[in-house]
Amino acid sequence: MTGAEDIRGGAGRVVEQAAAARWATVAAFFLNGTVFGVWATQIPLLKNRLDLSPAVLGVALLCLAVGALTAMIASGPLLGRLGSAPVTRATALLFAAFLPLPALVPDVVTLCLVLALFGASGGTMDVAMNAQGALVERRLGRPIMSSLHGMWSLGGLAGAGLGALLLPLMTPAAQAALVSAGLVALFLALQGRFLPDRNASAGGLVLPDRKTLLLGLLAALSFMSEGAILDWSAIHLRDDLGAPVALAGMGFGVFCAAMAVGRFSGDRLRHRFGGATLMSVGSLLAAAGLGLVLAAGVMADGSPLLAIAGFGLTGIGLSNIVPVLFSTAGAAESGRADHAVAAVSTMGYTGVLAGPPLVGFIAQATSLATAFALIALLALFVAVAAVRAVPRQAL
């Protein structure tokens, strides 16, 4: 065999390994989304079983968020020392294993502890699987991050659907255990295909550089917009536009469906036009969608359907911003990629936590329409900043 044939054969094996690792990473994203989807269906039942007031339930959910955020902060050194593959394996199994526990806890104190650990495993898994996705993407030499996030969305829908299907047939703990067992079996069948990190650092704390901070800021703004629409779209449709109850929930449903469609087409668009262009155009579409939401509010009779269409356009626009940001962070120089992904994840998750309360404060002081207008302005800022933060060339 000639030297050229050796090189071609080696390159072919690298691509084959990366293609196999892609399916393992798809399974990780699907598992993570499904666990969250099942968990969402269990929250009302948990509230009733433990007789939790809204305030106490809020504290318990805050424990989950704090656990996730704390783990994300610590995940950079962990991934730098161990690599994304073993951390993804371990945290995926832990995250699925924790799913049935909230349905079994006897009191609020135990619930808060379990949710903190549940959030910590999910938060660390979030960072690790995005780092692995960025690694696989680099080895394949083509974009895959948007479709990975699309699989997370499908997992969330599958989890919610399984919750609706199984809860009438069995206890919440049994339902969660059944789903958890199925996810673990699927994941174990594929987990051996993850790619090892060749350039794992010695661990330790690595402070984010200015580019990573900019990526994290843009992730926070994007997640903030998603969280605001999650929590406030139905209220805007119902209270401000007079939509019937059945129609009010469609705003977020259309938004989620549009995001899934956008993500499954995002890799192809990024390959053709580049990440910066995809982010800038997407941000402009998001701003235009929120413009439709605002326009619906100034019409004489209000127009819920126009606002719902606006939320859908916003979903398409926002769909690929976060995947592009994670991919860019994962392409950082050797030894910094895992830390960069961890920093972007942490800052982005902070946006999820901060967005809905900020919208509430703004709506209290002015109006919900004003809050959506400010989010549209933030989308315009992301459109401009993307040119500086993200490479123009396609992968």
C-alpha positions as CSV (number, residue, x, y, z in Angstrom):
1,M,0.0,0.0,0.0
2,T,1.4,3.4,-1.0
3,G,1.7,6.4,1.4
4,A,-1.2,8.1,-0.4
5,E,-3.4,5.1,0.1
6,D,-2.5,5.0,3.8
7,I,-3.5,8.6,4.2
8,R,-6.8,8.1,2.3
9,G,-7.5,5.0,4.4
10,G,-6.7,6.8,7.6
11,A,-8.9,9.7,6.6
12,G,-11.7,7.3,5.8
13,R,-11.5,5.7,9.2
14,V,-11.7,9.1,10.9
15,V,-14.9,9.9,9.0
16,E,-16.4,6.5,9.7
17,Q,-15.7,6.9,13.4
18,A,-17.1,10.4,13.4
19,A,-20.2,9.2,11.6
20,A,-20.7,6.5,14.2
21,A,-20.1,9.0,17.0
22,R,-22.8,11.3,15.5
23,W,-25.5,8.6,16.2
24,A,-24.3,8.3,19.8
25,T,-24.5,12.1,20.2
26,V,-27.9,12.1,18.6
27,A,-29.0,9.6,21.3
28,A,-27.6,11.8,24.0
29,F,-29.5,14.9,22.8
30,F,-32.7,12.8,22.4
31,L,-32.3,11.3,25.9
32,N,-31.8,14.7,27.4
33,G,-34.8,16.2,25.7
34,T,-37.0,13.2,26.5
35,V,-36.1,13.3,30.2
36,F,-37.1,17.0,30.4
37,G,-40.3,16.3,28.5
38,V,-41.3,13.5,30.9
39,W,-40.4,15.7,33.9
40,A,-42.6,18.5,32.6
41,T,-45.6,16.2,32.7
42,Q,-44.9,15.2,36.2
43,I,-44.7,18.6,37.8
44,P,-48.5,19.1,38.3
45,L,-48.8,15.6,39.8
46,L,-45.9,16.3,42.1
47,K,-47.4,19.6,43.3
48,N,-50.7,17.8,44.2
49,R,-49.1,14.8,45.9
50,L,-46.9,16.9,48.2
51,D,-49.6,19.7,48.5
52,L,-47.1,22.3,47.4
53,S,-48.0,26.0,47.2
54,P,-46.9,27.9,44.1
55,A,-44.2,29.6,46.1
56,V,-42.8,26.3,47.5
57,L,-42.9,24.7,44.1
58,G,-41.0,27.7,42.8
59,V,-38.3,27.2,45.4
60,A,-38.0,23.5,44.5
61,L,-37.7,24.3,40.8
62,L,-35.1,27.0,41.7
63,C,-33.1,24.2,43.3
64,L,-33.1,22.4,40.0
65,A,-31.9,25.5,38.2
66,V,-29.2,26.3,40.7
67,G,-28.0,22.7,40.6
68,A,-27.7,22.9,36.8
69,L,-26.1,26.3,36.8
70,T,-23.5,25.3,39.4
71,A,-22.6,22.1,37.6
72,M,-22.2,24.0,34.3
73,I,-19.7,26.4,35.9
74,A,-17.7,23.4,37.2
75,S,-18.0,21.3,34.0
76,G,-15.2,23.1,32.1
77,P,-12.4,21.8,34.2
78,L,-14.1,18.4,34.4
79,L,-14.3,18.1,30.7
80,G,-10.8,19.5,30.3
81,R,-9.4,16.7,32.5
82,L,-11.6,13.7,31.4
83,G,-12.9,14.7,28.0
84,S,-16.5,15.0,26.7
85,A,-17.0,11.3,25.9
86,P,-16.8,9.8,29.4
87,V,-18.6,12.8,31.0
88,T,-21.5,12.5,28.5
89,R,-21.7,8.7,29.2
90,A,-21.8,9.1,33.0
91,T,-24.1,12.1,33.2
92,A,-26.6,10.7,30.7
93,L,-27.0,7.6,32.8
94,L,-27.3,9.6,36.0
95,F,-29.8,12.0,34.4
96,A,-32.0,9.2,33.3
97,A,-31.7,7.4,36.6
98,F,-32.7,10.5,38.6
99,L,-36.0,10.8,36.6
100,P,-38.2,8.5,38.7
101,L,-36.9,9.9,42.1
102,P,-39.0,13.1,42.3
103,A,-42.2,10.9,42.2
104,L,-40.9,8.9,45.2
105,V,-39.7,11.7,47.6
106,P,-41.7,12.0,50.9
107,D,-41.2,15.7,51.6
108,V,-40.1,19.0,50.3
109,V,-36.6,19.0,51.7
110,T,-35.8,15.7,50.0
111,L,-37.4,17.0,46.8
112,C,-35.1,20.0,46.8
113,L,-32.1,17.8,47.3
114,V,-33.1,15.4,44.5
115,L,-33.9,18.2,42.1
116,A,-30.6,19.9,42.7
117,L,-28.8,16.6,41.8
118,F,-31.2,16.1,38.9
119,G,-30.3,19.6,37.6
120,A,-26.6,19.1,38.2
121,S,-26.5,15.9,36.1
122,G,-28.6,17.5,33.4
123,G,-26.5,20.6,33.3
124,T,-23.2,18.8,33.1
125,M,-24.6,16.5,30.4
126,D,-25.8,19.6,28.5
127,V,-22.2,20.9,28.4
128,A,-20.6,17.5,27.7
129,M,-22.9,16.5,24.8
130,N,-22.5,19.9,23.1
131,A,-18.7,19.6,23.4
132,Q,-18.9,16.1,21.9
133,G,-21.2,17.4,19.2
134,A,-18.7,20.1,18.3
135,L,-15.9,17.6,18.2
136,V,-17.9,15.2,15.9
137,E,-18.7,18.2,13.7
138,R,-15.1,19.1,13.3
139,R,-14.1,15.5,12.5
140,L,-16.9,15.2,9.9
141,G,-16.0,18.6,8.4
142,R,-19.7,19.6,8.0
143,P,-22.3,21.2,10.2
144,I,-24.4,18.9,12.4
145,M,-25.1,21.0,15.5
146,S,-28.5,22.3,14.5
147,S,-29.9,18.8,13.8
148,L,-28.5,17.7,17.2
149,H,-30.5,20.4,18.9
150,G,-33.5,19.5,16.7
151,M,-33.2,16.0,18.2
152,W,-33.4,17.5,21.6
153,S,-36.7,19.2,20.5
154,L,-38.0,15.9,19.2
155,G,-37.0,14.3,22.5
156,G,-39.0,16.9,24.4
157,L,-42.1,16.2,22.3
158,A,-41.6,12.5,22.7
159,G,-41.3,12.8,26.5
160,A,-44.4,14.9,26.8
161,G,-46.3,12.5,24.5
162,L,-45.2,9.5,26.6
163,G,-46.2,11.3,29.7
164,A,-49.7,11.9,28.3
165,L,-49.9,8.3,27.1
166,L,-48.6,6.4,30.1
167,L,-49.7,8.5,33.1
168,P,-53.3,7.3,32.9
169,L,-52.1,3.7,32.9
170,M,-49.6,3.7,35.8
171,T,-48.1,5.6,38.6
172,P,-45.8,8.6,37.9
173,A,-42.9,6.7,39.4
174,A,-43.6,3.6,37.2
175,Q,-44.0,5.8,34.1
176,A,-40.7,7.6,34.8
177,A,-38.9,4.3,35.5
178,L,-40.2,2.7,32.3
179,V,-39.1,5.6,30.1
180,S,-35.8,5.8,32.0
181,A,-35.1,2.1,31.4
182,G,-35.9,2.5,27.7
183,L,-33.6,5.5,27.3
184,V,-30.8,3.8,29.2
185,A,-31.0,0.7,26.9
186,L,-30.9,2.9,23.8
187,F,-28.0,4.9,25.1
188,L,-26.0,1.9,26.2
189,A,-26.3,0.4,22.7
190,L,-24.7,3.5,21.2
191,Q,-22.5,5.0,23.9
192,G,-19.3,3.1,22.8
193,R,-19.2,5.2,19.6
194,F,-18.3,8.5,21.2
195,L,-15.1,10.1,20.0
196,P,-12.3,10.5,22.5
197,D,-10.9,14.0,23.0
198,R,-7.4,14.0,21.7
199,N,-6.5,17.4,23.2
200,A,-7.9,17.2,26.7
201,S,-6.1,19.6,28.9
202,A,-5.0,19.1,32.5
203,G,-8.2,20.5,33.8
204,G,-8.2,23.4,36.2
205,L,-9.9,26.8,35.8
206,V,-9.6,28.5,32.4
207,L,-11.1,32.0,32.3
208,P,-13.1,32.8,29.1
209,D,-11.5,35.1,26.6
210,R,-13.3,38.1,25.1
211,K,-14.6,36.1,22.1
212,T,-16.0,33.4,24.4
213,L,-17.7,36.1,26.5
214,L,-19.3,37.6,23.4
215,L,-20.5,34.1,22.3
216,G,-21.9,33.6,25.9
217,L,-23.7,37.0,25.8
218,L,-25.3,36.2,22.5
219,A,-26.4,32.8,23.8
220,A,-27.9,34.4,26.9
221,L,-29.8,36.9,24.8
222,S,-31.2,34.1,22.6
223,F,-32.1,31.9,25.5
224,M,-33.7,34.9,27.2
225,S,-35.9,35.4,24.2
226,E,-36.9,31.7,24.1
227,G,-37.7,31.8,27.9
228,A,-39.8,34.9,27.5
229,I,-41.9,33.4,24.8
230,L,-42.3,30.2,26.7
231,D,-43.7,31.9,29.8
232,W,-45.4,35.0,28.4
233,S,-46.8,34.2,24.9
234,A,-50.0,32.6,26.1
235,I,-50.6,35.5,28.6
236,H,-50.1,38.1,25.8
237,L,-52.5,36.2,23.5
238,R,-55.1,35.8,26.2
239,D,-55.0,39.0,28.2
240,D,-53.8,41.6,25.6
241,L,-55.3,40.2,22.4
242,G,-58.4,38.5,23.8
243,A,-57.6,35.0,22.4
244,P,-59.8,32.1,23.7
245,V,-58.1,29.8,26.1
246,A,-57.7,27.0,23.5
247,L,-56.0,29.4,21.1
248,A,-53.7,31.1,23.6
249,G,-51.5,28.1,24.1
250,M,-50.9,27.8,20.4
251,G,-48.4,30.6,20.3
252,F,-45.7,28.6,22.1
253,G,-46.7,25.4,20.3
254,V,-46.2,27.0,16.9
255,F,-43.0,28.6,18.2
256,C,-41.6,25.2,19.2
257,A,-42.7,23.5,15.9
258,A,-41.1,26.3,13.9
259,M,-37.8,25.9,15.9
260,A,-37.7,22.2,15.2
261,V,-38.2,22.8,11.5
262,G,-35.6,25.5,11.4
263,R,-33.1,23.3,13.3
264,F,-33.4,20.3,10.9
265,S,-32.8,22.6,8.0
266,G,-30.1,24.7,9.7
267,D,-27.1,22.4,9.0
268,R,-27.7,22.6,5.3
269,L,-28.1,26.4,5.4
270,R,-25.0,26.9,7.5
271,H,-22.9,24.7,5.1
272,R,-24.0,26.8,2.2
273,F,-24.0,30.3,3.7
274,G,-21.9,30.2,6.8
275,G,-22.7,30.6,10.5
276,A,-22.5,34.4,10.6
277,T,-25.0,34.8,7.8
278,L,-27.3,32.2,9.3
279,M,-27.3,33.9,12.7
280,S,-27.7,37.4,11.3
281,V,-30.6,36.5,9.0
282,G,-32.2,34.4,11.7
283,S,-32.0,37.3,14.2
284,L,-33.6,39.6,11.6
285,L,-36.4,37.1,11.1
286,A,-36.9,36.8,14.9
287,A,-37.1,40.6,15.1
288,A,-39.6,40.7,12.2
289,G,-41.7,37.9,13.9
290,L,-41.9,40.0,17.1
291,G,-42.8,42.9,14.9
292,L,-45.9,40.9,13.8
293,V,-46.7,40.2,17.4
294,L,-46.6,43.9,18.1
295,A,-48.6,44.8,15.0
296,A,-51.3,42.3,16.1
297,G,-51.7,44.3,19.3
298,V,-52.3,47.7,17.6
299,M,-55.0,46.4,15.3
300,A,-58.5,47.5,16.1
301,D,-59.8,44.1,17.2
302,G,-56.4,42.5,18.1
303,S,-55.4,39.6,15.9
304,P,-54.3,36.5,17.8
305,L,-53.7,34.6,14.5
306,L,-51.3,37.2,13.3
307,A,-49.5,37.1,16.6
308,I,-49.3,33.3,16.5
309,A,-47.8,33.6,13.0
310,G,-45.3,36.1,14.4
311,F,-44.3,33.7,17.2
312,G,-43.8,31.0,14.5
313,L,-41.5,33.3,12.5
314,T,-39.6,34.2,15.7
315,G,-39.1,30.5,16.3
316,I,-37.6,30.0,12.8
317,G,-35.4,32.9,13.3
318,L,-34.1,31.9,16.7
319,S,-33.8,28.2,15.9
320,N,-30.2,28.1,14.7
321,I,-28.6,30.8,16.8
322,V,-27.6,28.7,19.8
323,P,-26.4,25.7,17.8
324,V,-24.1,28.0,15.8
325,L,-22.8,29.6,19.0
326,F,-22.0,26.2,20.5
327,S,-20.3,25.0,17.4
328,T,-18.2,28.2,17.3
329,A,-17.3,27.7,21.0
330,G,-16.4,24.1,20.3
331,A,-14.0,25.2,17.5
332,A,-11.8,27.1,20.0
333,E,-8.1,26.5,20.0
334,S,-6.7,23.3,21.5
335,G,-7.2,22.9,25.2
336,R,-9.9,25.6,25.4
337,A,-12.8,24.1,23.5
338,D,-14.4,22.3,26.5
339,H,-14.0,25.4,28.7
340,A,-15.5,27.6,26.0
341,V,-18.6,25.4,25.6
342,A,-19.0,25.3,29.3
343,A,-18.8,29.1,29.5
344,V,-21.3,29.6,26.7
345,S,-23.7,27.0,28.3
346,T,-23.5,28.7,31.7
347,M,-24.1,32.2,30.3
348,G,-26.9,30.9,28.1
349,Y,-28.7,29.2,30.9
350,T,-28.4,32.4,33.0
351,G,-30.4,34.0,30.2
352,V,-33.1,31.3,30.5
353,L,-33.4,32.1,34.2
354,A,-33.3,35.8,33.9
355,G,-35.5,36.4,30.9
356,P,-39.0,35.6,32.1
357,P,-38.7,37.6,35.4
358,L,-37.2,40.6,33.5
359,V,-40.2,40.5,31.1
360,G,-42.5,40.4,34.1
361,F,-40.9,43.4,35.7
362,I,-41.0,45.3,32.4
363,A,-44.6,44.4,31.8
364,Q,-45.5,45.5,35.3
365,A,-43.8,48.9,34.8
366,T,-45.1,49.4,31.2
367,S,-46.7,46.6,29.2
368,L,-46.0,43.2,27.8
369,A,-45.9,44.7,24.3
370,T,-43.0,46.9,25.4
371,A,-41.2,43.9,26.7
372,F,-41.5,42.1,23.4
373,A,-40.4,45.2,21.6
374,L,-37.2,45.2,23.7
375,I,-36.6,41.6,22.9
376,A,-36.9,42.5,19.2
377,L,-34.2,45.2,19.7
378,L,-32.0,42.5,21.3
379,A,-32.5,40.3,18.3
380,L,-31.3,43.2,16.1
381,F,-28.2,43.5,18.3
382,V,-27.5,39.8,17.9
383,A,-27.8,40.2,14.1
384,V,-25.1,42.9,14.1
385,A,-22.8,41.1,16.7
386,A,-22.9,37.8,14.9
387,V,-20.7,39.3,12.2
388,R,-18.0,39.8,14.8
389,A,-18.5,36.7,16.9
390,V,-18.9,33.9,14.3
391,P,-16.8,33.0,11.3
392,R,-18.3,33.9,7.9
393,Q,-17.1,30.8,6.1
394,A,-19.2,27.7,5.9
395,L,-17.9,24.6,7.7
